[in-house]
Amino acid sequence: MLMRYLSAPIQADLQKKMVFLGGPRQVGKTTLAQGLIHDFYDGHPAYLNWDSGPDRKKIKNREWPNAEQLIVLDEVHKAKTWRNMVKGFYDTLKNTHSFLITGSARLDHFRKGGDSLLGRYHYYRLHPYSVAELGYKKDCLKNLMNFGGFPEPYTEADPRNLRRWHNQRLDRLIRTDLRDWEDVKDMEKIFALAEELPNRVGSPLSIASLARDIEADFKTIKRWLGILSSLYYSFSIPPFGSAKIRAVKKEQKLYLWDWSQVESPGIRFENLVASHLLKYCHYQEDVEGHRMELRYLRDTDKREIDFVVLKNKKPVFAVECKHGGSSVSPHLFYFRDRTAIPRFYQVHLGTQSRQVDDQISVMPFEAFSKEVGLQ
């Protein structure tokens, strides 16, 4: 079994505080958590899932083994008073037990508010597999392109199973996770929105256009997009730049956590790169404590570079994706001369590398991943 990239940092932080582990459904949170329990086996009393009736009763009554230092509470965020409950666990038992709280959207959602758990936990976001986490094994990038980075479809590597997995995941996300989030009456339109989003990947997102296509009002679509983002179905990145280069200011670009849903090979590659960069940013935030931002660069004349990564408010590098072809995008030169971005990369799925000048490099995506230290 692959040891996930967050296992060691989580183990270290559990010695000091609670750890919250969030991320999309079926990304491997439960497997990672169970792997941290000493001598784990199916039915281990140190792992308790709120969705199980007997486990729920044990959680409420604090019925877990005193000899086990680590207690894993899965899906406990579904309890209405879960924050006060785990606060009580930690405050009274922190000298004898460590607590790992796993879940999906609500862990990330509630951490943004001023809740009573402040200062008592570290928060991690678990991402799908990446070329770095897979050790740059032969054909791993090809398989990631074809089957995405979620453990089950990636491991099975079967197109039929991937299609079935897509359908089941979306159904569970909408009918189960979303119902836990809020009471939405028009489920069919949310399904329609989720199924439409793969067609909007990589382009400036028009909520007004979505509202017309889905036949719902602007505010409703905007709220639903926020919910789907909080459920780790999609994510958006804002523009970067200033008036000096006449950069666009409001239009966001949307991507999916599961890039295998995108049909166009070029756009799928761009989404894969976006996901790898977001994983890098979240790792730098959650583990190293840096303030990270993932953005894109576009001006009013439609010159564009796909991604810009910022660390502590300063641009670190920019990335342009080219699925095929070796010609260097002229936009790299244009923005090199007009911004403070120190490094520009054009990445592709080929094998050739070229150093254009001291700021611009063209290279295979795997070589880029190694050079900048993606996770």
PyMOL commands that set and color helices and strands:
alter all, ss='L'
color gray80, all
select helices_A, chain A and resi 7-13+29-35+53-60+76-78+82-93+105-111+140-147+151-156+159-181+187-200+207-214+218-230+243-245+259-261+265-286+330-336+365-372
alter helices_A, ss='H'
color red, helices_A
select strands_A, chain A and resi 18-22+47-49+70-74+98-102+121-125+234-237+239-240+253-256+292-298+304-311+314-321+344-348+354-355+360-364
alter strands_A, ss='S'
color yellow, strands_A
deselect
rebuild
show_as cartoon
